[in-house]
């Protein structure tokens, strides 16, 4: 895994204003796919990753959109 600053730069390099998170969802999906058994992006652009096992269940929740402005 890369260091935190490199990871943040990679995630923030993808344009993802509110309502248009598809590109960042695909990036996150591709990043977690090697670590999970199943990765799905639902119609609301939520990335749902599942790792099979008998251990405790963990849910991580975060926003992936960025602040954007429309200037006319």
Secondary structure, 3 states (H helix, E strand, C coil): CCCHHHHHHHHHCCCCECCCCHHHHHHHHHHHHHHCCEEEECCCCCEEEECCCCCCCCCCCCCCCECCCCCC
